[in-house]
Amino acid sequence: MKPNRNESERQQTRAEDALFDAVISLRSADECRNFFKDLCTPAELQALVDRWQVVEYLEQGLPYRRIHDLTGVSVTTIGRVARCLTDGSGGYRTAIDRIHPSH
């Protein structure tokens, strides 16, 4: 949350829910692509894409340095993604398990 926002936690949760409801209403990769291109700056979208690539490479067991060489993502960010993958809220794992059910 931005520092000087005048929203309560409840208002913030409702705003997040509205965004997430919009995302889950989308029905194809093209619809998602168009939504995220409208929602995000090119740099923000690239950061999201980069992090998802990092998740996939971590799942393949690639070392951080190799992932950095392949993606250009900093080793610090790769470490952050790795921590979220193992100790985060479970969002990465849910998506991975649904996309690749054999994991």
N, C-alpha and C positions, 0 to 999 in steps of 0.2 A: 504494500500500500504506500502511496505517496505520503511524505511527511505531513503536510499541513491540510490534509483532506478533512472536511467537516462531516464525514459520514460515520455513523455508528457501525459497529461490527455487523450488526444485523442488516443494515442497508448495503454494506459491502458484500455480504453473503448473497443477498438477493440480486445484486448486480452481477456477481460471478455466475450465479445460477442462470440468469438470463442469457449470458454469453454462452455458457455450456449447453443450454437448451438450443440455442441457435446452431452450435457446432453439431450436436447430435441430430439435428433436423436435416443436415446435408446428406445427400444420397449417393454421391460419387466422388471420385478423386478430382474430377474437373470442377464440381461444385465447391469442394473444399479449397482447391487451388484458387478459384476466383474469390471466395470469401476471404481467405487469408491474404491474398494480394490487396484486397480492399481494406482489410483490417490493419495490416502491418506495413511498416516501411520496408523497402527492399532489404535493408540491413537486419531488421528484426526477423523477417521471414528467413533470411539466410542463416541467422543464428539458430532458429528452430530446426531448420534442415540439417545444419551441422551437428547439432546435439543428437538428433535422431540417427544420423550416420555413425556417430561415436557409439551410441548404444549398440547398433548392429555389429560394429567392429569389436566392441568389448565382448559381445556374445560369442564371437568367433574366436576369442582368446588372443587377439592381437595385442602386442605390447603398446604402451602409451606412445613411445617414440615413433613406432610404425604408424599408429593412428594419426599422430601429428603430421608425419610426412605425407600421408594420403589425403588428409583433410585441411591441413593448415590450422586446425584448432589448437589452441594452447594446451600444454600439458596440464596446467592448472584447471582449465575447463574440463578436460578429459577426466581428471581426478574427481571433480565435482559431479560429473555425470555418473562416474563409477560408484561414488558414494550414494547417489540417489537410486541407482540401480539396485544396490544391495540393502541400503538402510532408509530409503525414501518412503513415500506414501504408497508405493506399489503400482503407480500408474504406468511406468515403463513396462513392468512385468506383465500387467494385464494386457497391454497392447501387444507385446511380444507373443504371449501365449495364444492370443486370438489370431494373430497373423501367421504364426508358425506353431500350430498346436502340437507338433512332435517334440518340442523342447521339453 
